[in-house]
Amino acid sequence: MSQRENILELEKQLSNIIVGQEKLINRLLIALLADGHLLVEGAPGLAKTKAIKSLAERIAGTFHRIQFTPDLLPADVTGTDIYRAQEGGFSFQPGPIFHNLILADEINRAPAKVQSALLEAMAERQISVGLTTHALPELFMVMATQNPIEQEGTYPLPEAQLDRFLLHVCIDYPDAAAEHKILALVRNEAKNKDKIAPSQGMQLPQNALFLARQDVLNVYMAPEIEEYIVQIIMASRKPAAYDAALASWIDYGISPRGSIALDRCSRALAWLEGRDFVTPADVQAIAHDALQHRIGISFEAEARGMDRHALIDALLNRVTAP
């Protein structure tokens, strides 16, 4: 099988057990192919945890779920130096962050110190304990979740940490047809729970994933498409040059990580769809998830009833596609 066929088979298997969340599965695979992290926002019970756990079962790697709570300490995530009496000294005990796929469940419930420890892991692929730095695995992806309904006792993520997420995906409830499929799937799983192995199906070797990432990087992007990406970012930073109204809606513009995310993710999307070149439609399809958490919306825009999705739409409407 080719690298793309391996990934498509992985997508098919995930679709069979995660019903009604096609977008979440697609964005998970894009983040994996683009070597980035994913922030997922959605109500409880929408298979966020099941999606990342099912993905981990089908990749030759390790998985760990970290439940974020207000009393969590940085050492609970990174690990710490433990005194060994028999050795007469300290040795490092790795924390749960030393796995390939990490689920940071309800990340906004953790205090600032814990979030900063996770920030270093996400940005630098390493953690620091005392004076020692410890490298994380080559395959390392964080999928963090947020519950948009209950905000009491939460710590909003700072812009610096939001910017470290390649994509911010908002998911909604499944439709009626998908709800019927979910009921049938859960009944079937309950009847056959003793017959279903946890890791049933393929297991993608890590090397195959790294080769797929190289294929994605080789997807052709025309200079006109690259210029289109740059102009979208510039429109967020100097909106007055594009539209006077746009300038009053934007509080701060998109960082260079935004253009990098558009570049990497639009290539991954094109590759998943079987093309070896990027189109403007690829950029537009990924723009909301790649940019919404990187742009500041002004009070005036919110007073008009706009949200960040509407703001991204306004950006795309004011930049001419090639």
N, C-alpha and C positions, 0 to 999 in steps of 0.2 A: 504493500500500500504506500502511496505517496504521503508526504507530510500533511497535505491538505485533506486527503481522504481520512487520515487518522483523526484530525481535528473535527471533521464533519461527522465521523462515527461517534466521537465523544459528545458532540452537540446532540446527535440523535438519541443517544442513551439518556442524556440529561433531560431531553424533552419528554421522554417516556415516563419519567418519574416526577418532574416538576411541571405541573399542568397549569396553563394560563399565564405563565410568566416568561414568554418567549424573549421579551426584551432583556430581562435580567440574565437569562442564559447567554444571550448574544453579547451583552456587555461584559459578563464574566470572562468569556473567551477572548474578547478584544483586549481586556486588561491583561490577561495572561500572555497573549501574543505580543503585546506592546510593552511588557515588562513593567507594569505599573500597579497602582493600588486602587481599590474601588470603595467608594462610600455609597451605601444603599439606604435610602430613606423610604419607609413605608410602614403602614399600620401592622400591628401584631398579627401573626398567623398567615403571612403571605409567602411562606417558604423561603425566607432569606437564609436562615440557618441551614435548612435542608439543602439548598442549592450549593452552598460552598462545601458542605460536608460530602455531598454526592460527587462533586467535582474532585475533591481530595481523594475519595475512594478509587477514582479512576485514573489517577496519576501516581506514578511510582515515587511517592514522597510521603512526608509525615504531615499531620494536621493537628491543630490544637485550637480549642475554643476558649477564649478568655472572657469571662463575664465581668464587665466593668461595673463597679459599685463605688459609692462615695468614700468608702473606707479602704479602697485598694491603695497599695503602696507601689512606688516604682520597682522595688525589688521583687514584688509579686509578679512582675512582667519580665524583667530583665534577668533575674537571678541575683545572687549575692555571694560574697566570700564567706565560706564556712570554716570555722576553726576545727581542725582535726587533731585531737589530743594525741592520737597514736603517731601522728606524723610531726607533731610539735610545730605546726604552722597552719596557714590559711590556704584553702583551695577554692576555686570557683565552682559554684553549683549553678549550672545554666537554668534559666527560667523558661517559661512556655513560649517565649518569643523565638526560641531556637528551633523552629519547625519550618517546613516549606510553605504551608498554607495556614494563615492565621485568621480566625474569625474574632474580631474585636466587637463583641456584642454590646449594644447600647453604649457606644464609646463616649457619648456626651454625659454619661453619669459619673465619669472619673474626674478627679480634681486635676488642676493644672500640672502638678509635678509628674503624674502618671502620663498625661497627654504629651508632655515634653520628652519623656523617655521613649514613648512610641514614635514621636516625631523624629528623633535621631535614628531609630531603627529603620523607619520608612525612607528617610532622605539619604542616609549615609550607608545603609545596609550594614550597620555595626551598632554595638551598644558599649557604653563606658561604665565600668564599675571601679570606683576609686581612681587609680592612676593607670589602669589597664583597659585597653580597648579589645573587644572580642568581635570577630567578623561573623556575620550571619551566613546562612547557606546561599549558594548561587541562585537557586530557585527559591524566591521569597516573595510572597504576595500577601498583603493584608486586605481583607474585606471587612470593613467596619459597617455597623448598622446604627441607624437612629430611628427612634419612634417619634413621628411628628405630632402625635395626639397628646401624649402626656409629657409636659415640659417641667413639671414641678420637681425640684431637686436635681436639676441638670446643670451642666457647665457647658455653655455654647463653645464650639470649637473656634479657636482664634483663626484669623485669615491665613496666618503663616502655615498652620497645619492643614487647613482646607486645601491650600494651594499644592500640598504634597500629594493629594489624591489625583490620579490621572483622570478619573471620571466620578461624577456625582449623579447617581441614578435614582430617580423618584419612581416608585412602582405603585400601582393602584390595584383595586380588587379585580379578580377575574370576572368574566362575563358569565351569563347563565349556562351556556353550553359547557364552558370550562368547569363550572361548579359541579355539573352532573358528572363530568369525567373524574373530578377529584373525589366525589363520593364513591364512585365505582372503584377507583384505584385504592382508596383507603380500605374499603371492604375486602378487596382482593388481597391486599397486604396482610390484613388481620387474619384472613382464612389460611394464608400460606406462609405466615411469619416463620414457622419452623423449617420451611423448605427453601427460603430465600437467603442466600449467603450475603453478608454485608458488602462484599466487594465484587458481587456478581457482575460479569461483563469484562470489557477490556481494561487494561492498565497501561496507560501511555508512558513509555520510558522518558525520563527527563531529557535524555539526549535528543529524542525525537522532537520534543518541545523546543529545545534550543535551535535545532535545524529549521523548524517552522518559523521561529523568530527571524532567522536570517533570510528566509524566503520573503517574509513580510517587509523587511528592510529593503529588499531588492525590487519591490513593486514600484513601477515607474510613476513619477509625479512630474508632469510638465511644468515648465517655468511659469506658465500662466496660472496654474492651480496654486503653486507656491505663492505667487504674488497675491492671489485671491485670499489666501490664509493670512498673509501679512496685512492686507488692507482691512480685513475684519478686525484684527487686533489693533491696528492704528485707529480705526473708527471708535474703538472704546477708549483710547487714550487721548485723542484729540477730536472729540465728537463735533465741536463747533465747525470744523472744516468740512463736515459731511452734512450736518443738519443742526440748526439752532435749537430745535426742540429736543433733539437727542442729547445735546450738551446739558440741558437742565434735568435730564433723567438719570445721568450717570454720576455717581459719587467718586469712584476711582476706577481706573482702567485695568485691563487684563495683563498679567505678568508674562514674561517670555515662556513660562511653563505652559501657558495657554496655547501658544503657537506650536510648541513641541507636541502637546497632546493632540491637537488637530492633525498635525503631520503624521504622528505614529498611528493614531486610531483610524484615520481615514484610509491609510495603507492597509491596516489589519481588516477593516470592513470590506475593502475592495477584494482582498485576498480570500476572505471567507466566501464572497459571492462569486469566486472563480475568475476574477479579472486580474491581469498583470499591470493595470494602470488605474490611477485615481481619477474620478470624475468630480465636478462641482457638487453633484448630488451626494457623494460620499461625505464631503466636508459638511454640507448642510445637515445630513442625517445625524452626524455625531456632534454637531456644534453645541446643542443644548447641554448634553451630558458632560462635555469637555470644558465648557466655559461658565455655566451658571454659578458655580461656586467661586469663581475668580473675579467677578465683576461686582462693583458696589452700586446698589440702586439708591437713588436719592429719595428724600422725604417727599418731594413734589411728585415723583413718579408713583410712589406708594399711595399718596393722596388721590391720585387719578385711578387707583385700582389696578395698577400694573404690578406684576411680579417679575422675577428674574427671567422666566421663560418668555414673557412678553418683551422684555428688554433685549434678549437675544434675537427674537424675531425682528425687532426694530433695527438692530445692527445688520442683520442679513438683508433686510429690505433696502437698506441704504448703500450697500456695497454691491456693485454690479458683478455678477458671475461671468466668467469667460465663456 
